Amino acid sequence: MRTVNVKSGNYEVLIGPGLLGGAGERIAQAVRGRRCAVVTDDCVGPLYADALVASLAKAGIRADVFSFPNGEKSKTLATFARTVEFFAARELTRSDFVVALGGGVVGDLAGFAAAAYMRGVDCVQIPTTLLAAVDSSVGGKTAVDLPMGKNLVGAFHQPRLVLCDTEIIAQLPQPLLRDGAAEMIKCGVLRDEALFAAMADGSWKENLEDAIARCVSIKRDYVDEDAFDNGARQFLNFGHTFGHAVEKSMNFTLSHGQCVAIGMVMAFRAAGLDDTEIIRALIACSLPTASPCSLDALCAAALLDKKRRGGMVTLVLPRSIGKCFLKRVPVAELRDWFARGLGAGPCA
């Protein structure tokens, strides 16, 4: 088992096999409450909720399970409202807590509900997808979507504990492994040439525990330096400004990981770099490399991205594998950068 300590939130991320079965005991040590709501979806819940509830009961913790339809379509204010109403109906108090059991949508929604209910209760994250394990379960970014864009309503709410059971991750279908691989490639481009090489040659699969731990450690370092996303943490948006625009333009018919993959290629092209290496790594992980969207559609979607600050957008651009930089771009110039990302023209 690997342990990554997140100093900014004073919690541990545990990564290893069989953690779900012993989750109750570990959670009991990390939180004060002895009642909780387990938030999950109708895909993950039938597989793992009973085992989690049994483990919690063994540790003296009573759990009620709230489930919602899986997928990004459920990451809405309406589902958020039903979630916190469930907490209230079960009479959860400020000393109780929430457990997010699922992928990124579950983690984001449950974390936001925990942040808002009673002005904030403890939350434990148990990611069941590779993408959630290496990215969204760590760092405390929680949110739901609006029709205008992703993650526009949310809060920073660090978990009290993250449990990543690698036995669950290893059993995932290929599309879910592929999505997580996109975020792992992102980590390699940001600051780890060896990790990037492992993603490109497929060797990361041989030691999943170490690969996940390395990605979590990279994210931890950015979060510890900049917990509220005003500086260095913005590096973690590599591929996301372009990718979120693709995601929105495609009405979420492409997965988040697929869109980040496309966004990373666009970032290399926008920076004027050869995209051969990033494309090779993405193809090795069965990820797409070209945007299906028009320049007009991408630019319209990008204007509603939550990363826009006033009249400026901060792009994360690569210098080389393992090194990136932040580029503040006036909104008026954004079209030029997207054009270059699509290989359609110069940027200012």
N, C-alpha and C positions, 0 to 999 in steps of 0.2 A: 504494500500500500504506500502511496505517496501522499504527503501532506504539504499544502501550500498555505502559508499564513498571510492573511490580508490585514496589514496593520491599520489602514485607514478605517476599517470597520471592526477591527478586533475579532476576527473570526477565522475559522479554518475551512479549507477546501480539501476534503478527503477523496482520494481517487484510488479505487482498487476493486477487486472482485468480491461479491457477496455482501456488499454494504447495505443493501435493502433489508436483508433478513435481520440485521442487528441495528437497524435505524433507530428503533425506539430507545434503546439504551444510550446511544450517542446523542440523540435529540434531548433526552432528559437531562443530560449533563450540560447542554448548551443553552437551554431556555429555562425560565422559572415556572411557566405555567404547566398545568396538568390537564388542560383541555385544549383541543385544537379543531380546526376545520382543515380537512385535506381537500385541496382544489385540484381537480384533474379534468380530463376530457373523456369522451365516450370511446376513444381508441385505447388510451393508456389505462384508464380505470379498470376495465374488465381484466386486464393482464396483471396489474400490480397493486391495486388499491387494497385488496383483502390481505395480502401479505404485510403491507405497511400498517394497516389498522391492527392486525394481530401483534405485530412487533411493538407498536405503541402501547397496546393494552398490557402486554407483558411488562412494560416499563412503568405501568401505572398511569398511563395517559389515555383519556377518553377522546375518541375521534369521531367526528361526523364528516361524511363525504359529500362534497358538492361537485357535480360533473356537468359539463356543457359540451355542445357539439364541437368536434375538433376542427382546427383550421383557422387561418387568418380571418375568415369571415366572422368569426365569433369574438374577435378582439375589438370589442365595441363598448361604448358607454352603456348600452342596454345590458350586455352580459355583465359588465362591471356592477351595474345596479343590482342585478339579480344575485350576484355574489355577496355583496355587502348586506343585502336583505336576508340572505341565508345566514350570515353570521349573527345578525340581530335576532332572527327567529330562533336560533339555537342559544341565544342569550350569552354569546361570547363576551367576555369582559376584557379590560385593558391588560389583565395579567395572562390572558390566553394567547394563542398564537395560530399562525397559518402555515401549512405545509404545501408547497407547490410541487406536485408530482406530474411531470410531463415535459414536453419540449418548450421551445421558446415562447410560444403563444401562452401556454399555461403559466410559465414563470413570470412573464411580463404582466399578465392580468392579475394573477394571485398576488404578486408583489405590490402592485398598485393598490389592490384592495386592502392589503395589510397596511400599507402606508396611510391610507385614508380612514380606515375604520377606527373609531374612537381616537382619531388624530394620531394613529400609529400603534400597531401591535407587532410583536416579533414575527419573523418569517424565516422558514427553513426552505432551502431549494434542493430538490432531488431531481436533477435533469435526467431525462430518459432518451434524449437524442444527442448525437455527437456535437451538433451545433450549439445546443444549450450547454453542454458540458464544457466546451472550450471557450464559450463567449458569454451568452446572455445570462447564465445563472450567477455569474461573478460580477461584482462591481456596483450593484444596486440601482441600475437604470430600470425603471418600471414604467409601463405606459399602455394605453389603448389607442386605437386608430380613430380618425374622423374620416368622413367621406372625402375630405380634401387631401388627406395624406396620412402617412404612417406615424405612429408614436407622438401625436401632437398634444395629447393630454396625459400627464404622468407625474412621477415624483422620483427623487433619489431616495432609495430605501434599502440600505445594505442588509443582507441576510445575517442571521445569527450563526448559520452553519450551511455548508454545501456538501452533499453526499453524492458522489458520482460512482455508480456501480458499473464497473467495466464489463461485467457479465451481461448486463442489459444492453450496453452499447455494442458489444461484439455481435449480438444477435439481430441487430437492426437490418432492415432491407437496404439494398444498395442505394436507392435514392436518398435515404436519410444519411447514410455514411457520406455520400457525395456532397450533400449540403454542408455537413460539418467540415469536410476537407477544404471547402472554399475558405472558411475562416482560418483554418490551419495554414493554408498557403499564404493568406494575408499576414499572419504572424511571422512567417518566414521572410516575407518581403520587408517587413518593418524592421526586424533586427536579429534574424537568425538564418544565416546562409546554410548551416547544416540541416536545420529543420526543412528549409525549402528544398534542399537536395533530396531529403528523405521523402518528401511529398512527390517529387518528380519521378523518383525511381521506384516508388511503392513500398519502400522498406519501413515506412511509418506503421504499417499494419502489423509488423512483426513484434512490436512492443508498444501496444496501444496505450498502456498505462503511462509510460514515459513520454510519449508524444502529447497526450492530453495534459500532463503535468507541465510540460515545457510551454504549451500555449497558455495555460492558466497563469503560469509564472510571468510570462510576458505581459499579459493583461494586468495582473496584480501590480507590476511595477508602474505601469501608466496610471492605474487607479490610485495607488498610494501617493504618487506625485501630484495628482490632480483629480481629487474625488468628484468634483462637480463640473468637470468637462469645460473648463475655461482656458486650458492651455495644452499641456502635453497629452492629455487623454484624447484630444481630437485626432491624434495619429491613428487611433483605433477605427476611425471612419474611413481608412483607406479602402477604396473601391465602393464606398457606400453612397457618396453623393451621386455619382454616376449610376450606381446600381439601384438605389431607391427610385431614381427617375424611371429606370427601365421597369421596375416592379410596379410602380403606379401606372405607367403608360400601358402595361399589359394587364391591368386590372387584377393583379396578383395571380394570374394564371401560370406564371413562372415562380418557382420557389425562391426564397430569400438567398439561398446559397448560389443558385444559378445566376441570379441578378448581380450578386457581389462579384462572381467570377467575370461576368461581362464588364462590370464596372472597373475591375482591376486592369483588364486589357485596355479599356478606354483611358485609364489614368496613365499607363505607360505611353500610349500614343500622344496624349495631351502634353506629356512632359518631353516629347520629342525623342523617346528612347526606342531602341529595338525591342519588339515585343516577343521575340522568338522564345526566350526562356520561360516567360510567364505562360505563353500559350502551350508550350510543351508540358508544363506542370499541370495545367488545367485539363488538357486532353488526357494525361495519365490518370486523372481522377474522374474522368467521364463528365467533365463540366463544359458548358458552352463558352465560346470565345467571341461571338459576334452579336451585336444588338439587332433585334428584329424591329426596332422602333424608329420612327422618323425623328429628324432633328427638332422639328416644331413640337412634337409630342413630348420629347424629353425635356426641352427647355421649359415648357409650360408646367410639367410636373416638378421640376427642380425648384421653381420659385416658391413652392409650398413646403419645401423640405424644412424640418425643424432646425437644421443646422444653419439656416440663414439668420444673420444677425444684422437687422437694419438693412442697409444697402449693400452688405458684403456677405460673401460666402467663402468659407475656408476650405480649399481643396487640399487633399493629401496626395502628394506626387512623389514618385520614386526618383532617386538618383541612381540607384543600382539595387541589386538584390541585397537586402539587409540594411538599406539606408533610404530614408524618406525625408521629405521636408513639407512644411506647411506653407501654403500660398494663399494669401487673402486676395480675393478677386471681387471687384465691383459687380453687382448684379447685371449692370449694363454690358459687361464683357463676358458674361457666362455663356452666351450663345457661341462665341468664338471658341471657347474652351471645349464645349460639347462637340462642336464641328470638328475640331482637331481630334478629339477622342474617337470620333466615328471615322477618322481618316478623310474628312471632307474639306479641310481647309486650314489655314494658319490661325494662330491665336495671337492676341495683342500682347 
